[in-house]
Amino acid sequence: MQRQVLGLDIGGANIKAATADGTFTAARYFPLWNQSHQLAEVLREIVNNVGANFLAVTMTGELADCFESKQQGVQFISQAVVKAATNPDNIYVYRLDGDWLSPAQCGEQWNSVAASNWHALANIAAAADPNQPNILLDIGSTTVDIIPLNCGTPVPDNLSDVDRLQSGQLLYWGIQRTPICALIDIAKLDSRQIPLAREMFATTQDAFLVTGDTVEDGDCLDTTDGKPATRKYAHARLARSVCECPTQFSSEDALNFAQQIKARLVSLLDDALRLVIRSMPQPPQQIILTGHGNFLTDCISLQLPIINLFAGERSRVAPAYAAAMLLAKHLEASN
């Protein structure tokens, strides 16, 4: 029987999936913090749609605040995958050292599988160009990963999210979910300097809808006010961030404000890239890029060649795709 390996990257806000051959990809919004009881059902739909007989699992959703601890989160997510699988014996959970665990082992070894998705992706990126030092840059909806690669091997300073935040290799902002008020203090509009409301009125998704970097999606209601992810409603959400009535907030004001937000993220990205590069024993020769926030790299000041690791939707679900490819290689080597 032919193996069909499906990678699952289970986050706190999104579930990403991809087969090892790249013929199937899916990214599904799933707010784990208030829908955890539906996780197994949603995963079962994805697995049945593909007909996969082997599952490669990575996760970051264990940090969701519906769980009392990361350990509880890892155990819950692992058991949800077991419930969704057609053959629970063929579930492989990715470890931060590149090895695999069964779901039953995840309870005791939870710390080795929590937030493991970036490492799977870094392994694939390093192997793509094994002859020189590079940097992996993955820009997602919630976070950014910046991982040094040394001649075929990922060489992160640390493995835990706490340590990676300190080193600048994990940035907890993204192009969709980050609150605007967490990024900038003041909006400069004409001659006015307006302090932002410290309220969840708008996110980075709204800024990039207005700049045109993100495509409108009338079916997407994952917004601060529950209204569609369109420029019209993004305009209104940005207006409320400065306590302005949307009808009195001009299109020029909205675009100006959105461009300031984009410039802030580019500045943060520039600073983090330079910080990581200073920690590397040899300067990187290029940036290997994944994620659907790749448009930000058009504006960074760092003068390095940039190559896309994956094309199209495979880049959007890169960690799931990487995990699937790694498991396919592992199974082949085990024969």
C-alpha positions as CSV (number, residue, x, y, z in Angstrom):
1,M,0.0,0.0,0.0
2,Q,1.3,3.4,-0.9
3,R,2.1,5.7,2.1
4,Q,0.2,9.0,2.3
5,V,1.9,11.2,4.9
6,L,0.0,14.2,6.1
7,G,1.7,16.9,8.2
8,L,-0.4,18.7,10.8
9,D,0.8,22.0,12.4
10,I,-1.7,22.7,15.2
11,G,-1.5,26.2,16.5
12,G,-3.6,28.3,18.9
13,A,-5.4,30.1,16.1
14,N,-4.8,28.1,12.9
15,I,-4.5,24.5,11.8
16,K,-2.2,23.9,8.9
17,A,-1.9,20.7,6.9
18,A,0.0,19.4,3.9
19,T,0.9,16.1,2.4
20,A,4.6,15.1,1.9
21,D,4.2,15.2,-1.9
22,G,2.7,18.8,-1.7
23,T,-0.4,17.9,-3.6
24,F,-2.7,18.9,-0.7
25,T,-2.4,22.0,1.5
26,A,-4.9,23.6,3.9
27,A,-4.9,26.4,6.4
28,R,-7.9,26.6,8.6
29,Y,-8.7,29.3,11.2
30,F,-9.4,27.5,14.5
31,P,-9.5,29.5,17.8
32,L,-8.3,26.7,20.0
33,W,-8.8,28.8,23.2
34,N,-12.6,28.7,22.9
35,Q,-13.2,25.7,20.6
36,S,-10.8,23.1,22.0
37,H,-13.7,20.7,22.4
38,Q,-14.0,20.6,18.6
39,L,-10.4,20.0,17.8
40,A,-10.6,16.2,17.2
41,E,-13.6,16.6,14.9
42,V,-11.9,19.3,12.8
43,L,-8.7,17.2,12.6
44,R,-10.8,14.2,11.6
45,E,-12.3,16.1,8.7
46,I,-8.9,17.1,7.4
47,V,-7.5,13.6,7.8
48,N,-10.5,11.9,6.1
49,N,-10.4,14.4,3.3
50,V,-6.8,13.3,2.5
51,G,-7.1,9.7,3.3
52,A,-3.7,9.8,5.0
53,N,-2.4,6.7,6.8
54,F,0.6,8.4,8.5
55,L,0.5,11.7,10.4
56,A,3.4,13.9,11.2
57,V,2.4,16.3,14.0
58,T,3.9,19.6,15.2
59,M,2.2,22.1,17.5
60,T,2.3,25.5,19.1
61,G,-1.3,25.4,20.4
62,E,-0.3,24.2,23.9
63,L,0.3,27.8,24.8
64,A,-3.5,28.6,24.4
65,D,-5.0,29.9,27.6
66,C,-7.7,27.2,27.7
67,F,-4.9,25.0,29.2
68,E,-3.6,25.3,32.7
69,S,-0.1,24.4,31.5
70,K,1.9,23.6,28.4
71,Q,2.0,20.0,29.5
72,Q,-1.8,19.8,29.6
73,G,-1.9,21.4,26.2
74,V,0.5,19.0,24.6
75,Q,-1.4,16.0,26.1
76,F,-4.8,17.4,24.9
77,I,-3.6,18.1,21.4
78,S,-1.9,14.7,21.1
79,Q,-5.0,12.9,22.2
80,A,-7.1,14.9,19.8
81,V,-4.9,13.7,17.0
82,V,-5.3,10.1,18.2
83,K,-9.1,10.5,18.1
84,A,-8.9,11.9,14.5
85,A,-6.5,9.3,13.1
86,T,-7.6,6.3,11.1
87,N,-4.6,4.4,12.5
88,P,-3.3,5.8,15.9
89,D,-0.2,3.6,15.6
90,N,0.9,5.7,12.7
91,I,1.1,9.0,14.5
92,Y,4.5,10.6,14.8
93,V,4.9,13.7,16.9
94,Y,8.0,15.8,16.0
95,R,10.6,16.5,18.7
96,L,12.8,19.6,19.0
97,D,15.8,17.4,18.4
98,G,14.5,16.1,15.1
99,D,13.3,12.7,16.5
100,W,9.8,11.4,16.8
101,L,7.5,10.4,19.6
102,S,4.2,8.5,19.9
103,P,1.3,10.4,21.3
104,A,1.5,8.3,24.5
105,Q,5.1,9.5,25.1
106,C,4.1,13.2,24.8
107,G,2.8,13.5,28.4
108,E,6.2,12.9,30.0
109,Q,8.3,14.5,27.2
110,W,5.9,17.4,26.6
111,N,8.8,20.0,26.7
112,S,10.5,18.4,23.7
113,V,7.4,18.7,21.4
114,A,5.9,22.0,22.6
115,A,6.4,24.7,19.9
116,S,8.3,22.3,17.7
117,N,7.1,23.4,14.3
118,W,9.9,25.9,13.6
119,H,12.5,23.2,14.1
120,A,11.0,20.9,11.5
121,L,10.9,23.8,9.0
122,A,14.5,24.8,9.8
123,N,15.7,21.2,9.1
124,I,14.2,21.3,5.6
125,A,15.5,24.8,4.9
126,A,19.0,23.9,6.0
127,A,19.1,20.8,3.8
128,A,17.9,22.9,0.8
129,D,21.3,24.7,0.7
130,P,23.8,22.7,2.8
131,N,27.1,24.3,1.6
132,Q,26.9,27.8,3.2
133,P,25.5,29.6,6.2
134,N,22.0,31.1,5.7
135,I,19.1,32.4,7.6
136,L,15.6,31.0,7.6
137,L,12.9,33.6,7.9
138,D,9.3,32.5,8.4
139,I,6.7,35.3,8.6
140,G,3.3,34.2,9.7
141,S,0.0,35.5,11.0
142,T,1.0,35.5,14.6
143,T,4.8,35.1,14.9
144,V,8.1,35.4,13.0
145,D,11.0,32.9,13.2
146,I,14.5,33.8,12.4
147,I,16.7,30.7,12.5
148,P,20.5,30.6,11.7
149,L,21.5,27.8,9.4
150,N,25.0,26.5,9.3
151,C,25.9,24.4,6.3
152,G,23.0,22.1,6.4
153,T,22.2,22.3,10.1
154,P,19.9,24.6,12.1
155,V,21.9,26.3,14.9
156,P,19.4,28.1,17.0
157,D,20.7,29.8,20.2
158,N,18.1,28.0,22.2
159,L,15.1,25.7,21.8
160,S,12.5,27.1,24.2
161,D,10.2,30.0,23.2
162,V,11.2,32.0,26.2
163,D,14.9,31.8,25.3
164,R,14.2,32.4,21.6
165,L,12.2,35.5,22.4
166,Q,15.2,36.8,24.3
167,S,17.6,36.1,21.5
168,G,15.4,37.7,18.8
169,Q,15.0,34.4,17.0
170,L,11.3,34.4,17.8
171,L,9.2,37.6,17.3
172,Y,5.7,37.5,18.7
173,W,4.0,39.6,16.1
174,G,2.6,38.7,12.7
175,I,0.8,40.1,9.7
176,Q,-2.7,39.2,10.8
177,R,-3.4,38.8,14.5
178,T,-1.2,41.4,16.2
179,P,-3.1,44.3,17.9
180,I,-2.1,47.7,16.4
181,C,-1.9,49.2,19.9
182,A,0.8,46.8,20.8
183,L,3.0,48.1,18.0
184,I,2.8,51.9,17.9
185,D,2.0,54.6,20.5
186,I,1.1,57.5,18.2
187,A,-0.5,57.8,14.8
188,K,0.8,60.8,12.8
189,L,-1.9,62.1,10.6
190,D,-1.3,65.4,8.8
191,S,-0.3,67.9,11.6
192,R,-1.9,65.7,14.3
193,Q,-0.2,63.2,16.6
194,I,-2.9,61.0,18.0
195,P,-2.2,58.5,20.9
196,L,-3.7,55.2,20.1
197,A,-6.5,53.7,22.2
198,R,-5.2,50.8,24.2
199,E,-8.0,48.6,23.0
200,M,-8.4,45.7,20.5
201,F,-10.0,47.8,17.8
202,A,-7.7,46.7,14.9
203,T,-4.9,44.3,14.1
204,T,-2.1,44.1,11.5
205,Q,-4.5,42.4,9.1
206,D,-6.5,45.6,8.8
207,A,-3.3,47.6,8.0
208,F,-2.4,45.2,5.2
209,L,-5.9,45.1,3.8
210,V,-5.7,48.9,3.5
211,T,-2.2,48.9,1.9
212,G,-3.3,46.1,-0.5
213,D,-0.6,43.7,0.7
214,T,-3.4,41.3,1.9
215,V,-6.2,40.1,-0.3
216,E,-9.7,40.9,0.8
217,D,-11.8,37.9,2.1
218,G,-15.4,38.6,2.7
219,D,-15.9,35.2,4.3
220,C,-13.2,35.7,6.9
221,L,-14.7,37.0,10.2
222,D,-11.6,36.5,12.3
223,T,-11.4,40.3,13.0
224,T,-11.7,42.4,16.1
225,D,-15.4,43.3,15.4
226,G,-16.4,40.1,13.7
227,K,-17.0,41.9,10.4
228,P,-15.5,40.8,7.1
229,A,-11.8,41.1,6.3
230,T,-12.4,43.7,3.6
231,R,-10.9,47.2,3.1
232,K,-14.1,48.9,4.0
233,Y,-14.3,47.3,7.4
234,A,-10.6,47.5,7.9
235,H,-10.8,51.3,7.4
236,A,-13.4,51.5,10.1
237,R,-11.4,49.4,12.5
238,L,-8.3,51.5,12.0
239,A,-10.4,54.7,12.6
240,R,-11.6,53.4,15.9
241,S,-8.0,52.8,17.0
242,V,-7.6,56.6,17.2
243,C,-11.2,57.1,18.5
244,E,-12.3,58.5,15.2
245,C,-15.7,58.0,13.6
246,P,-15.1,55.9,10.5
247,T,-17.1,58.4,8.4
248,Q,-14.8,61.2,9.4
249,F,-11.6,59.2,8.8
250,S,-10.5,59.7,5.2
251,S,-9.0,57.1,2.9
252,E,-5.8,59.1,3.0
253,D,-5.8,59.0,6.7
254,A,-6.3,55.2,6.7
255,L,-3.6,54.6,4.1
256,N,-1.1,56.9,6.0
257,F,-1.9,55.1,9.3
258,A,-1.5,51.7,7.7
259,Q,1.8,52.6,6.1
260,Q,3.1,53.7,9.5
261,I,2.1,50.3,10.9
262,K,3.9,48.5,8.1
263,A,7.0,50.6,8.5
264,R,7.1,49.7,12.2
265,L,7.0,46.0,11.5
266,V,9.7,46.4,8.8
267,S,11.8,48.2,11.4
268,L,11.3,45.5,14.0
269,L,12.2,42.9,11.4
270,D,15.4,44.7,10.4
271,D,16.5,45.0,14.0
272,A,15.9,41.4,14.7
273,L,17.7,40.1,11.6
274,R,20.7,42.2,12.4
275,L,20.7,40.9,16.0
276,V,20.6,37.3,14.9
277,I,23.3,37.8,12.2
278,R,25.6,39.3,14.9
279,S,25.3,36.1,16.8
280,M,26.4,33.9,13.9
281,P,30.0,32.8,13.6
282,Q,29.9,33.4,9.9
283,P,27.7,35.9,8.0
284,P,24.7,34.4,6.1
285,Q,24.8,34.3,2.4
286,Q,21.1,34.5,1.8
287,I,17.7,34.5,3.4
288,I,15.5,31.4,2.9
289,L,11.9,32.7,3.1
290,T,8.6,31.1,4.0
291,G,5.3,32.2,5.3
292,H,2.6,34.5,3.8
293,G,4.1,37.7,5.2
294,N,6.9,37.6,2.6
295,F,5.9,41.0,1.2
296,L,7.6,42.6,4.2
297,T,11.0,41.5,2.9
298,D,10.5,43.9,-0.1
299,C,11.1,46.8,2.3
300,I,13.9,45.5,4.7
301,S,17.2,47.3,4.5
302,L,19.4,44.2,4.8
303,Q,21.1,43.6,1.5
304,L,21.0,39.8,1.2
305,P,19.7,37.6,-1.6
306,I,16.2,36.2,-0.8
307,I,14.9,32.8,-2.1
308,N,11.6,31.3,-1.5
309,L,11.8,27.8,0.0
310,F,8.4,26.7,-1.2
311,A,6.0,28.0,-3.8
312,G,2.4,29.1,-3.4
313,E,0.2,27.7,-0.6
314,R,3.0,25.3,0.5
315,S,4.8,28.4,1.9
316,R,1.6,29.4,3.8
317,V,1.6,26.0,5.6
318,A,5.4,25.5,5.6
319,P,5.9,23.8,9.0
320,A,3.2,21.2,8.2
321,Y,4.7,20.5,4.8
322,A,8.2,20.3,6.3
323,A,7.0,17.8,9.0
324,A,5.4,15.7,6.4
325,M,8.5,15.6,4.3
326,L,10.7,14.7,7.3
327,L,8.4,11.8,8.3
328,A,8.3,10.5,4.7
329,K,12.1,10.4,4.7
330,H,12.2,8.8,8.2
331,L,9.8,6.1,7.1
332,E,11.7,5.4,3.9
333,A,15.0,5.2,5.8
334,S,13.4,2.8,8.3
335,N,12.5,0.2,5.6
